[in-house]
Structures are given as C-alpha cells and as structure tokens.
Amino acid sequence: MKCKLMLLSSAIVLAACGGGGGGNATSTLTEIAGLEYSEITSTQMSSDNTDIKPIIDRVKDYDLVSLGEPSHNGSVVHFIKSRILQGLHQEGKLDLVVFEAGFYDGLVAWEQYLTGKQPLIEAITGPHANFMYMQRHSKGVSQIVNYINDLDQVNSPLILAGFDSRINSDPACLVKEGDVTSIMLQELDQYLTDSSLSVDNLMDVYTIAPVMMCSWHNPDVTYNHNQALHQQLMSALVALEKVLEQQAKLEVIPEYDPTTPRNFRQYASFWLQVVKGMQGHAQMQVNDLDYAKADVRSADNLRWLRDVWFKTRGQTAIWSHNIHITKVEHTVPQALVKQQPEMTSYVMGVIDNGGMYAPYVPQYETWAEDAFAISRDKDTVNYLLGSAGIPNAFIDFNETNSSNLIFSGKFKLAFHGGAAQYVTPAEIMDGMLFIPVEEATVSRY
C-alpha cells in the first residue's frame, strides 16, 4: 500500500494508509515532508504478494538487484528479503540468488542439493559446505532456501550460489590433524595432479592460504600486517593463476543441466576464480580489512557464475551486507557493472531504527538469551524515519523522494556495523527498506 507523509502546520503528519503507524503520529521533522513509501504488512512467506507488489514492479526488470542489511544479526530483514525474492521469482524473471557466502561453498551446496544428497538448507549448513553462521542457522534465511529447495529446477529454476571471494568455511581452510592442507585445497591438488600441471612453490598455497583465510583456526600465526608471509603467498598464487589461466583456455564447459550436475572441481576455470579470489582476500587481510580488495574479486565470481557456469538469462539477486553493495566504487554490483556497462542494477539498502540484535556468534543456542538492544542517535535518518511513524516499508528514491532533503542532503545514516556516517542516501542506494524495530535473528531449530 502506497503512503505519503504530508506537511500540515509545520509538522509532519502520517497520512492514513491502513495502519502501520496509525495516522496520528506527528513530528517537527519537516525534512521528510512529502515522503512516499510502500508499507510491508507481512513478514510471512505464506502471504500473497499484494504488499510487496510495488517492490516487485519497481525492480523486476533490472538485470541485477542487490538486497542489503545493516548487520547479519536481525530477523525481520531476513524474512522480508526472503519474501521479496520469492515474489521476484513468482512475478519477475529472477533465476539466480547469490549470497554473501563462500564461492566454493555455494557450488558444493548446490551440488549436494542437485544430486539429492542433502536438502538445500542442510547443504549450506555442513559438513561439506558452510554458509555464514548467521545465515545457515537463521529461520528467516531458511524461508527462501526452503522455497528454492521445493522448486522444479527444470521448469521453474532458481539457483542458489555464493559469490564471496573470502572463502573461510571449514572445508576451505580447516586443516585436520595429519593433513597437509584443507579439503578444498586437497581437491585443488588432485585437479592439478590429474591434469599433469606443475606449479612452483605450491606448498606455500597449501600451508599459508588456510592461515590467511581462517585466522581463528591458526591462532599461533598472524597473517595481517605480515608482509613477508603475504608476499610469499601472493607469489605462489600468481604463479598458479598463470598456469590455470592457460589451462582454462583449453577446456570446454558443458551447458548447465540441473538433472545432470557437472563436477566444478574438474575445471581450471573454477580453480582460476578461487585463486584470484584468494589474492583479493589476502590483499584485504594485509590492508586493514580493505573490503574493496575482496569485493572486486567477488564481482568477478558473480560474472563467472552468471556468464560461464550457469549462463543464466534472467535476473540475479545479491543477498549481502550493505557495505558490499552500496553505490560506491569497488563494491560488488558497482565492480560488476564496470565490467559489463550494459548491465542494469538496482541497489536496495536496508536500515533500521534499532531494536534487538542477536550476538554475532555461531552458537545459535545463545541468540535468544544473549540478544541485546540497539538504538539510533536522534540526529540520524534512521531516527527521523522512526519518529515519523514509518512502518516496515520500501522507500524508492524516485523523483519525489530523491529530491527530498533527507535523501538528497548529507545526513547521518546508520547502515553498517560501525558508527553512523554523514552520507547522501540517494547517492549510495537506489532505494531502501526501512525497519522501525528490528528483532534478533531467530534460530531455525
């Protein structure tokens, strides 16, 4: 339902719009007079698409739509994003969803699902692949994963994958006792052996890369700011990249057929993406967590998934933290559009006005008990919207909204895990989801 804030007697009055804020909320915050928004009245996947139809209609014709989140710790955002993706598949052309999850793990999980070895929600959980723990254990995230699981992948396809060059799952970087390297890197070694490919200093990749990717498994070795170790790893990765690059030119990858899954481990093209991604991850780690280093590589992973491996022809949706999707240089969608200027992109950031967050820990059993309160400063866009009584809503930065002072001027916006920043919202997003009161991520168990 579309609603509009009206200015009366120098006060903002929330016009009657069928609930969600009443109609009596007033504020002296004249900056948001005339704001247009579409109320989201349900978080349940069983609801029809009536309330999210304005979102579907606005973004369904874009090649790429990015759905952000200000943290991974909230529940309402997960449920709403799941509903939007379901709607875009039902009424649009969505055929690929890529999570902020390891590039390797996404392909492993999809293989497990297509071959019938695991339901999709279990495939992203483990032991063969691990999506981020705030995703794989989340009840809200499970809504879209289970929806995809139940689809006919031949006649109504919707693929789930991971784009992240930061591959830091257990299969990727946990070295078990008695092993030289992780499962993923053992598979790389097997591919190189089977293909009779020789690379100098390969052992440096096998021993240093797990330390770089997963510091928590290697507390006795510090990679960050260790330039000597970094250069040793990068030298080996660059040498390996050159070998894989030549090998990839010689191979032919069969067309995607969900009834006959291909083994991605048998292709140099796949391993080339992993190796380039590890370089971006390493550069990020050694440069004070400069996410741009990894995000550019993640964008190239997304290109490969769309154009090389799956060859999708519909819409792709990114599920990620806001910091990886905003319209600033070197985020994932911006880097991909730079590679492919003909691609159309819509960035939908998500903000809240506080509420409850679950602790950012893998022990999902503690999420409810240890949930903590979050509040937003009174001089933030978040607080202004909340004070005006805006409900769960989609705010498109159309001509009316983009010229509104609150979006066209520089205001403090809390949109990531750090302190609120002065930004021009309409310059970093094409639109936003607003959640007045977030709830802590809920375990799916």
C-alpha positions as CSV (number, residue, x, y, z in Angstrom):
1,M,0.0,0.0,0.0
2,K,1.5,3.3,-1.1
3,C,1.5,6.0,1.6
4,K,2.7,9.6,1.8
5,L,3.8,11.9,4.6
6,M,2.0,15.3,4.5
7,L,3.1,18.6,5.9
8,L,0.5,20.4,8.0
9,S,1.1,23.4,10.2
10,S,4.9,22.9,10.0
11,A,4.5,19.4,11.3
12,I,4.7,16.0,9.6
13,V,1.5,14.0,9.8
14,L,1.4,10.4,8.8
15,A,-1.5,10.2,6.3
16,A,-3.9,7.4,6.9
17,C,-2.7,4.3,5.0
18,G,-4.5,1.4,6.5
19,G,-2.5,1.1,9.7
20,G,1.2,0.7,10.3
21,G,1.8,4.0,12.1
22,G,-1.7,5.0,12.8
23,G,-2.4,8.3,11.2
24,N,-1.8,10.4,14.3
25,A,2.0,10.4,14.6
26,T,3.4,13.9,14.4
27,S,6.8,15.4,14.4
28,T,8.5,18.7,13.8
29,L,10.9,16.9,11.4
30,T,10.0,18.9,8.3
31,E,12.9,17.4,6.4
32,I,10.8,14.4,5.5
33,A,7.6,16.1,4.4
34,G,6.1,14.6,1.2
35,L,8.0,11.3,1.7
36,E,6.4,8.4,-0.3
37,Y,6.7,4.8,0.8
38,S,5.1,1.4,0.4
39,E,4.2,-0.4,3.6
40,I,5.2,-4.0,4.0
41,T,2.4,-5.5,6.1
42,S,3.7,-9.1,6.5
43,T,6.9,-11.0,7.0
44,Q,5.4,-14.4,6.3
45,M,6.2,-16.3,3.1
46,S,2.6,-17.6,3.1
47,S,1.3,-14.1,2.5
48,D,0.4,-13.1,-1.1
49,N,2.5,-10.5,-2.9
50,T,0.0,-7.6,-2.6
51,D,2.0,-5.5,-0.1
52,I,5.3,-6.2,-1.9
53,K,3.9,-5.6,-5.4
54,P,5.4,-2.1,-5.5
55,I,8.8,-3.5,-4.9
56,I,8.4,-6.3,-7.5
57,D,7.2,-3.8,-10.1
58,R,10.0,-1.4,-9.4
59,V,12.9,-3.8,-9.6
60,K,11.8,-6.8,-11.6
61,D,13.2,-5.5,-14.9
62,Y,16.8,-4.9,-13.7
63,D,19.5,-7.4,-14.5
64,L,20.9,-7.2,-11.0
65,V,19.1,-6.3,-7.8
66,S,21.1,-6.1,-4.5
67,L,19.4,-6.5,-1.2
68,G,21.4,-5.3,1.8
69,E,21.3,-5.5,5.5
70,P,22.9,-3.2,8.2
71,S,24.0,-6.3,10.1
72,H,23.7,-10.0,10.0
73,N,22.1,-10.1,13.4
74,G,18.5,-9.1,12.6
75,S,15.5,-11.3,11.9
76,V,12.9,-9.0,10.3
77,V,15.2,-8.2,7.5
78,H,15.8,-11.9,6.7
79,F,12.0,-12.6,6.5
80,I,11.3,-9.6,4.3
81,K,14.2,-10.2,1.9
82,S,13.0,-13.8,1.6
83,R,9.5,-12.6,0.7
84,I,10.9,-10.2,-1.9
85,L,13.0,-12.9,-3.6
86,Q,10.0,-15.3,-3.7
87,G,7.9,-12.5,-5.3
88,L,10.6,-11.7,-7.8
89,H,10.8,-15.3,-8.8
90,Q,7.0,-15.7,-9.0
91,E,6.2,-12.5,-10.8
92,G,9.5,-11.5,-12.4
93,K,12.5,-13.2,-14.1
94,L,14.7,-14.0,-11.1
95,D,16.7,-17.1,-11.7
96,L,19.9,-16.7,-9.6
97,V,20.3,-15.8,-6.0
98,V,23.9,-15.2,-4.7
99,F,24.6,-14.9,-1.0
100,E,27.5,-13.3,0.8
101,A,28.9,-16.8,1.2
102,G,32.0,-18.6,0.0
103,F,32.2,-19.1,-3.7
104,Y,33.4,-22.7,-3.2
105,D,30.7,-23.4,-0.6
106,G,27.9,-22.2,-2.8
107,L,28.8,-24.6,-5.6
108,V,29.3,-27.5,-3.1
109,A,26.0,-26.9,-1.5
110,W,24.2,-26.7,-4.9
111,E,25.9,-29.9,-6.0
112,Q,24.8,-31.7,-2.8
113,Y,21.2,-30.5,-3.4
114,L,21.0,-31.4,-7.1
115,T,22.4,-34.8,-6.5
116,G,19.9,-35.5,-3.8
117,K,22.5,-36.0,-1.1
118,Q,21.1,-33.2,1.2
119,P,18.2,-30.8,1.4
120,L,19.4,-27.4,0.4
121,I,19.2,-25.9,3.9
122,E,21.4,-28.8,5.2
123,A,23.7,-28.5,2.3
124,I,24.5,-24.8,3.1
125,T,25.0,-25.8,6.8
126,G,27.5,-28.6,6.6
127,P,29.6,-30.6,6.7
128,H,30.6,-30.3,3.1
129,A,29.9,-26.5,2.8
130,N,29.3,-23.7,5.3
131,F,27.4,-20.6,4.6
132,M,27.9,-17.8,7.2
133,Y,26.6,-19.0,10.5
134,M,24.2,-16.1,10.8
135,Q,22.7,-17.3,7.5
136,R,22.7,-21.1,7.8
137,H,21.2,-21.1,11.2
138,S,18.7,-18.3,10.6
139,K,14.9,-19.1,10.5
140,G,14.4,-16.0,8.2
141,V,17.1,-17.1,5.7
142,S,15.7,-20.7,5.7
143,Q,12.4,-19.3,4.3
144,I,14.0,-18.5,0.9
145,V,16.3,-21.5,1.0
146,N,13.4,-23.9,1.6
147,Y,11.4,-22.2,-1.2
148,I,14.2,-22.8,-3.6
149,N,14.6,-26.4,-2.4
150,D,11.0,-27.2,-3.3
151,L,11.1,-25.7,-6.8
152,D,11.1,-27.7,-10.0
153,Q,14.6,-26.7,-11.2
154,V,13.9,-27.7,-14.8
155,N,10.6,-25.9,-15.4
156,S,10.8,-23.1,-12.7
157,P,14.5,-22.7,-12.0
158,L,16.0,-20.6,-9.2
159,I,19.7,-21.3,-8.4
160,L,21.4,-20.6,-5.1
161,A,25.1,-19.8,-5.0
162,G,27.7,-17.9,-3.1
163,F,29.8,-15.0,-4.6
164,D,32.3,-14.2,-1.9
165,S,36.0,-14.4,-2.6
166,R,36.5,-14.6,1.1
167,I,36.2,-18.4,1.4
168,N,36.6,-19.0,5.1
169,S,34.5,-22.1,5.7
170,D,35.8,-25.2,7.5
171,P,36.1,-27.2,4.2
172,A,38.1,-24.3,2.7
173,C,40.6,-23.7,5.5
174,L,40.4,-26.1,8.4
175,V,43.5,-28.4,8.3
176,K,42.7,-31.6,10.1
177,E,45.2,-33.4,12.2
178,G,47.5,-35.4,9.9
179,D,46.6,-33.5,6.8
180,V,48.9,-31.0,5.0
181,T,46.1,-28.7,3.9
182,S,42.3,-28.2,3.9
183,I,39.7,-30.2,1.9
184,M,39.3,-27.5,-0.7
185,L,43.0,-27.2,-1.3
186,Q,43.3,-31.0,-1.4
187,E,40.8,-31.0,-4.2
188,L,42.8,-28.3,-6.0
189,D,45.9,-30.5,-5.6
190,Q,44.0,-33.5,-7.0
191,Y,42.9,-31.4,-10.0
192,L,46.5,-30.3,-10.7
193,T,47.8,-33.9,-10.4
194,D,45.1,-35.3,-12.7
195,S,45.8,-32.6,-15.2
196,S,49.6,-33.0,-15.0
197,L,50.1,-29.4,-14.1
198,S,53.2,-28.3,-12.2
199,V,53.5,-25.1,-10.2
200,D,56.4,-23.8,-8.3
201,N,56.0,-23.1,-4.6
202,L,52.6,-24.8,-4.5
203,M,53.2,-25.9,-0.9
204,D,53.1,-22.2,0.1
205,V,49.5,-22.0,-1.1
206,Y,48.6,-25.2,0.9
207,T,50.2,-24.0,4.1
208,I,49.7,-20.2,4.1
209,A,46.3,-19.8,2.5
210,P,44.4,-21.5,5.4
211,V,46.1,-19.2,7.8
212,M,45.1,-16.2,5.7
213,M,41.5,-17.3,5.2
214,C,40.7,-18.5,8.8
215,S,42.8,-16.9,11.5
216,W,40.7,-18.5,14.2
217,H,41.9,-21.9,13.2
218,N,45.5,-20.7,13.3
219,P,45.9,-18.6,16.4
220,D,49.7,-19.1,16.6
221,V,50.3,-17.5,13.2
222,T,49.5,-13.9,12.3
223,Y,48.9,-13.0,8.7
224,N,47.6,-9.5,9.0
225,H,50.4,-7.0,8.5
226,N,52.9,-9.8,7.9
227,Q,54.3,-8.6,4.6
228,A,56.8,-11.4,4.3
229,L,54.2,-14.1,4.6
230,H,51.9,-12.1,2.4
231,Q,54.4,-11.8,-0.4
232,Q,55.3,-15.5,-0.1
233,L,51.6,-16.4,-0.6
234,M,50.9,-13.9,-3.3
235,S,54.0,-15.1,-5.3
236,A,52.7,-18.7,-5.3
237,L,49.1,-17.6,-6.1
238,V,50.2,-15.5,-9.1
239,A,52.3,-18.4,-10.4
240,L,49.3,-20.8,-10.0
241,E,47.0,-18.2,-11.7
242,K,49.2,-18.2,-14.8
243,V,49.1,-22.0,-15.1
244,L,45.3,-22.2,-14.6
245,E,44.7,-19.3,-17.0
246,Q,46.4,-21.2,-19.8
247,Q,44.6,-24.4,-18.9
248,A,41.2,-22.8,-18.9
249,K,41.6,-21.7,-22.5
250,L,41.8,-25.4,-23.5
251,E,38.7,-26.6,-21.8
252,V,35.0,-26.7,-22.8
253,I,32.5,-26.5,-20.0
254,P,29.2,-28.4,-20.8
255,E,25.9,-26.4,-20.5
256,Y,24.2,-26.3,-17.2
257,D,21.6,-29.1,-16.7
258,P,20.1,-29.4,-13.2
259,T,19.3,-33.1,-14.0
260,T,23.0,-33.9,-14.8
261,P,25.2,-31.9,-12.4
262,R,28.8,-31.2,-13.5
263,N,31.7,-31.5,-11.1
264,F,33.1,-28.0,-10.9
265,R,36.3,-29.3,-9.4
266,Q,37.3,-30.7,-12.8
267,Y,37.6,-27.3,-14.5
268,A,40.6,-24.9,-14.4
269,S,38.1,-22.1,-14.9
270,F,36.6,-22.7,-11.5
271,W,40.0,-23.0,-9.8
272,L,41.2,-19.9,-11.5
273,Q,38.3,-18.0,-9.8
274,V,39.3,-19.4,-6.4
275,V,42.9,-18.5,-6.9
276,K,42.1,-14.9,-8.0
277,G,39.7,-14.7,-5.1
278,M,42.3,-15.8,-2.6
279,Q,44.6,-13.0,-3.9
280,G,41.8,-10.4,-3.2
281,H,41.2,-11.9,0.2
282,A,44.9,-11.8,1.0
283,Q,45.1,-8.2,-0.1
284,M,42.1,-7.3,2.1
285,Q,43.6,-9.0,5.1
286,V,47.0,-7.4,4.9
287,N,45.5,-3.9,4.2
288,D,43.5,-3.4,7.4
289,L,40.4,-5.2,6.1
290,D,40.0,-3.2,2.9
291,Y,36.9,-4.9,1.7
292,A,37.2,-3.3,-1.8
293,K,40.1,-5.7,-2.5
294,A,37.9,-8.7,-2.0
295,D,34.7,-7.2,-3.4
296,V,36.2,-6.7,-6.8
297,R,37.2,-10.3,-6.9
298,S,33.7,-11.3,-5.6
299,A,32.2,-9.3,-8.5
300,D,34.2,-11.4,-10.9
301,N,33.0,-14.5,-9.2
302,L,29.4,-13.3,-9.9
303,R,30.3,-12.7,-13.5
304,W,31.6,-16.3,-13.8
305,L,28.5,-17.8,-12.1
306,R,26.2,-15.8,-14.4
307,D,28.0,-16.0,-17.7
308,V,30.2,-19.1,-17.6
309,W,28.9,-21.7,-15.2
310,F,25.2,-21.3,-15.1
311,K,24.7,-19.0,-18.1
312,T,21.5,-17.5,-16.6
313,R,19.4,-15.2,-18.7
314,G,17.1,-13.7,-16.1
315,Q,17.6,-11.5,-13.1
316,T,20.3,-12.1,-10.4
317,A,19.8,-11.0,-6.8
318,I,22.6,-10.4,-4.3
319,W,21.9,-11.0,-0.6
320,S,24.6,-9.2,1.3
321,H,25.6,-6.7,4.0
322,N,25.1,-3.1,3.0
323,I,28.8,-2.4,2.8
324,H,29.3,-4.8,-0.1
325,I,26.5,-3.4,-2.3
326,T,26.3,0.4,-1.9
327,K,26.7,2.6,-5.0
328,V,30.3,3.5,-4.2
329,E,33.3,2.4,-6.2
330,H,34.6,-1.2,-5.9
331,T,31.5,-2.8,-4.2
332,V,30.2,-6.0,-5.8
333,P,27.5,-4.6,-8.0
334,Q,29.5,-1.5,-9.0
335,A,32.5,-3.6,-9.9
336,L,30.3,-5.9,-12.0
337,V,28.6,-3.1,-13.8
338,K,32.0,-1.6,-14.5
339,Q,33.0,-4.9,-16.2
340,Q,29.6,-5.1,-18.0
341,P,28.3,-1.5,-18.6
342,E,25.2,-2.8,-20.4
343,M,24.0,-4.4,-17.1
344,T,21.2,-2.6,-15.2
345,S,21.4,-2.6,-11.5
346,Y,19.2,-1.6,-8.5
347,V,20.7,-1.3,-5.0
348,M,18.2,-1.6,-2.2
349,G,19.9,-0.8,1.1
350,V,18.3,-1.7,4.4
351,I,18.3,0.4,7.6
352,D,16.6,0.1,11.0
353,N,15.8,2.4,13.9
354,G,17.2,-0.1,16.4
355,G,15.6,-2.9,18.2
356,M,17.2,-6.2,19.2
357,Y,20.1,-7.9,17.7
358,A,21.4,-11.5,18.2
359,P,25.0,-11.9,19.2
360,Y,27.3,-12.4,16.2
361,V,28.4,-15.9,17.2
362,P,28.0,-19.4,15.7
363,Q,26.4,-20.7,18.9
364,Y,22.8,-20.2,17.8
365,E,21.5,-21.6,21.1
366,T,22.6,-18.4,22.7
367,W,21.0,-16.0,20.2
368,A,17.7,-15.5,22.1
369,E,19.1,-15.4,25.6
370,D,22.0,-13.1,24.7
371,A,20.2,-10.8,22.4
372,F,21.0,-7.1,23.0
373,A,19.3,-3.8,22.4
374,I,20.3,-1.4,19.6
375,S,19.3,2.3,19.4
376,R,20.0,5.0,16.9
377,D,21.1,8.5,17.6
378,K,18.5,11.3,17.3
379,D,20.3,13.0,14.5
380,T,20.2,10.0,12.1
381,V,18.0,9.3,9.2
382,N,17.0,6.1,11.0
383,Y,15.6,8.0,14.0
384,L,13.9,10.6,11.8
385,L,12.0,7.9,9.9
386,G,11.2,6.1,13.1
387,S,9.9,9.2,14.8
388,A,7.6,9.9,11.9
389,G,5.9,6.6,12.4
390,I,7.1,4.9,9.2
391,P,6.3,1.2,9.4
392,N,8.2,-1.6,7.7
393,A,8.4,0.0,4.3
394,F,10.0,0.2,0.9
395,I,11.2,3.7,0.0
396,D,12.1,4.1,-3.6
397,F,14.4,7.1,-4.4
398,N,12.1,8.1,-7.3
399,E,12.0,11.7,-8.5
400,T,9.9,12.8,-5.5
401,N,11.9,11.0,-2.8
402,S,15.4,11.6,-4.3
403,S,14.9,15.3,-4.2
404,N,13.6,15.2,-0.6
405,L,16.2,16.8,1.7
406,I,16.5,13.8,3.9
407,F,17.8,11.7,1.0
408,S,19.4,14.4,-1.2
409,G,21.3,16.1,1.6
410,K,24.1,14.8,3.8
411,F,22.6,13.2,6.9
412,K,23.9,10.8,9.4
413,L,22.9,7.3,8.4
414,A,23.5,4.1,10.4
415,F,23.7,1.5,7.7
416,H,26.5,-0.8,8.7
417,G,28.1,-2.2,11.9
418,G,30.2,0.9,12.7
419,A,29.2,4.4,13.7
420,A,26.6,6.4,11.7
421,Q,28.2,8.3,8.8
422,Y,27.3,11.5,7.0
423,V,26.2,10.4,3.5
424,T,23.8,11.4,0.8
425,P,21.4,8.4,0.9
426,A,20.3,8.8,-2.7
427,E,23.9,8.6,-3.9
428,I,24.7,5.3,-2.3
429,M,21.3,3.5,-2.8
430,D,18.6,3.4,-5.4
431,G,16.0,2.8,-2.6
432,M,15.8,1.3,0.8
433,L,13.9,-1.0,3.1
434,F,13.2,0.7,6.5
435,I,12.5,-1.4,9.6
436,P,11.5,0.7,12.6
437,V,12.0,-2.1,15.1
438,E,14.4,-4.9,14.3
439,E,14.2,-8.3,16.1
440,A,17.1,-10.6,17.0
441,T,18.0,-13.3,14.5
442,V,16.0,-16.4,15.3
443,S,17.4,-19.9,15.1
444,R,15.7,-22.2,12.7
445,Y,16.0,-25.1,15.1
